Amino acid sequence: MLARSLIGVAATAVGVAAALAARRLDAVVVRGRSMAPALMPGDRLLVAPRRGPPRVGDVVIAADPRDGGRELIKRVAAVEAGTVTLLGDNPSGSTDARSFGPLPADGAGWRVVVRYWPPSRIGPVARSISTGREPAAQTLSGSPSRQP
Amino acid sequence: MLTPRSILRPTRIVDAHCDIPCGIYDPEQARIEAESCLRIIEKHDASDDKHFRARCVHVKEERAELVKHHLDVLWHDYFKPEHLEKYPELHETFWKATKQASKVKQSLDAAAAKELLSMIDTIDEMWKSTGGLEKTRVSGRPS
């Protein structure tokens, strides 16, 4: 039983190594807090080129439209006519589609596969926000007006 | 050489980016505006100059509006879901305090302004006990 699971782990490791070598997977590190609490600064992720159209709730990587040298990691809040609206899970600490608008869907070329570091949080990244707030998609429709 | 460590070393930084995560929050900001309201009400009551009293009302309404603004910022931006677990009454506290600020804006009631100060002090305790002083000021409050 133990031997079999060890073989499984080893096979997975070889598979991951091969995929990394072929650039069908990549390892990235998260900087910043705009995706908290789903992603925290220093989290390390395996990411893969996206196959098929992006879906609402996916966490994706896209070039910053204002600074092509930087890659952003955000969540897909809406998909429409070949564009994606990307928002951070933590709206008060995120610069996202609210500033730069929708992006071409092709630009969101990578999706998150799994978090592999820190050890305490190894596993999939939640597909939706789990903080009890309204879905991020709704924050784009403008802030509610405040009564005097 | 390909080692597990080298394979899993991140090759790219991905930015969960924010242009301005200033992260400075302090209920003192709301308190100073609320103290202004109280003082202005006292000055208003002590004067019989119609023009001065009109100015008092005007300025007090501005200050009360700022109290509401600063409380809102704390509520939306500083306090997080985990703080709500510690203080289940958090939403209620902010709702009542901002309502009280509206009351101060609308009236010339010094007791209402004092009540507002004590509500801000309650929020201040929540801010302190969630580490606000250490986490959100550059080097604590000036002494």
HADDOCK unambig.tbl for C-alpha pairs under 7 A between the chains (distance, minus, plus):
assign (segid A and resid 17 and name CA) (segid B and resid 7 and name CA) 6.52 0.50 0.50
assign (segid A and resid 27 and name CA) (segid B and resid 8 and name CA) 6.17 0.50 0.50
assign (segid A and resid 27 and name CA) (segid B and resid 9 and name CA) 6.68 0.50 0.50
assign (segid A and resid 27 and name CA) (segid B and resid 10 and name CA) 4.50 0.50 0.50
assign (segid A and resid 27 and name CA) (segid B and resid 11 and name CA) 5.88 0.50 0.50
assign (segid A and resid 27 and name CA) (segid B and resid 12 and name CA) 6.95 0.50 0.50
assign (segid A and resid 28 and name CA) (segid B and resid 10 and name CA) 4.43 0.50 0.50
assign (segid A and resid 28 and name CA) (segid B and resid 11 and name CA) 5.79 0.50 0.50
assign (segid A and resid 28 and name CA) (segid B and resid 12 and name CA) 4.79 0.50 0.50
assign (segid A and resid 28 and name CA) (segid B and resid 13 and name CA) 5.64 0.50 0.50
assign (segid A and resid 28 and name CA) (segid B and resid 14 and name CA) 6.52 0.50 0.50
assign (segid A and resid 29 and name CA) (segid B and resid 10 and name CA) 5.72 0.50 0.50
assign (segid A and resid 29 and name CA) (segid B and resid 12 and name CA) 6.47 0.50 0.50
assign (segid A and resid 29 and name CA) (segid B and resid 13 and name CA) 5.06 0.50 0.50
assign (segid A and resid 29 and name CA) (segid B and resid 14 and name CA) 6.12 0.50 0.50
assign (segid A and resid 30 and name CA) (segid B and resid 13 and name CA) 6.06 0.50 0.50
assign (segid A and resid 30 and name CA) (segid B and resid 14 and name CA) 5.14 0.50 0.50
assign (segid A and resid 30 and name CA) (segid B and resid 15 and name CA) 6.02 0.50 0.50
assign (segid A and resid 30 and name CA) (segid B and resid 16 and name CA) 6.60 0.50 0.50
assign (segid A and resid 31 and name CA) (segid B and resid 13 and name CA) 6.68 0.50 0.50
assign (segid A and resid 31 and name CA) (segid B and resid 14 and name CA) 6.13 0.50 0.50
assign (segid A and resid 31 and name CA) (segid B and resid 15 and name CA) 4.94 0.50 0.50
assign (segid A and resid 31 and name CA) (segid B and resid 16 and name CA) 5.75 0.50 0.50
assign (segid A and resid 32 and name CA) (segid B and resid 15 and name CA) 6.04 0.50 0.50
assign (segid A and resid 32 and name CA) (segid B and resid 16 and name CA) 4.72 0.50 0.50
assign (segid A and resid 32 and name CA) (segid B and resid 17 and name CA) 5.51 0.50 0.50
assign (segid A and resid 33 and name CA) (segid B and resid 16 and name CA) 5.72 0.50 0.50
assign (segid A and resid 33 and name CA) (segid B and resid 17 and name CA) 6.98 0.50 0.50
assign (segid A and resid 34 and name CA) (segid B and resid 16 and name CA) 4.75 0.50 0.50
assign (segid A and resid 34 and name CA) (segid B and resid 17 and name CA) 5.69 0.50 0.50
assign (segid A and resid 34 and name CA) (segid B and resid 18 and name CA) 6.26 0.50 0.50
assign (segid A and resid 35 and name CA) (segid B and resid 16 and name CA) 5.74 0.50 0.50
assign (segid A and resid 71 and name CA) (segid B and resid 14 and name CA) 5.18 0.50 0.50
assign (segid A and resid 71 and name CA) (segid B and resid 15 and name CA) 5.96 0.50 0.50
assign (segid A and resid 72 and name CA) (segid B and resid 14 and name CA) 5.39 0.50 0.50
assign (segid A and resid 72 and name CA) (segid B and resid 15 and name CA) 4.53 0.50 0.50
assign (segid A and resid 72 and name CA) (segid B and resid 16 and name CA) 5.99 0.50 0.50
assign (segid A and resid 72 and name CA) (segid B and resid 17 and name CA) 6.67 0.50 0.50
assign (segid A and resid 73 and name CA) (segid B and resid 14 and name CA) 5.71 0.50 0.50
assign (segid A and resid 73 and name CA) (segid B and resid 15 and name CA) 5.58 0.50 0.50
assign (segid A and resid 73 and name CA) (segid B and resid 16 and name CA) 5.25 0.50 0.50
assign (segid A and resid 74 and name CA) (segid B and resid 16 and name CA) 6.57 0.50 0.50
assign (segid A and resid 92 and name CA) (segid B and resid 77 and name CA) 5.80 0.50 0.50
assign (segid A and resid 93 and name CA) (segid B and resid 18 and name CA) 5.50 0.50 0.50
assign (segid A and resid 93 and name CA) (segid B and resid 21 and name CA) 5.63 0.50 0.50
assign (segid A and resid 94 and name CA) (segid B and resid 17 and name CA) 5.82 0.50 0.50
assign (segid A and resid 94 and name CA) (segid B and resid 18 and name CA) 4.23 0.50 0.50
assign (segid A and resid 95 and name CA) (segid B and resid 17 and name CA) 5.98 0.50 0.50
assign (segid A and resid 95 and name CA) (segid B and resid 18 and name CA) 4.48 0.50 0.50
assign (segid A and resid 95 and name CA) (segid B and resid 19 and name CA) 5.75 0.50 0.50
assign (segid A and resid 131 and name CA) (segid B and resid 81 and name CA) 6.42 0.50 0.50
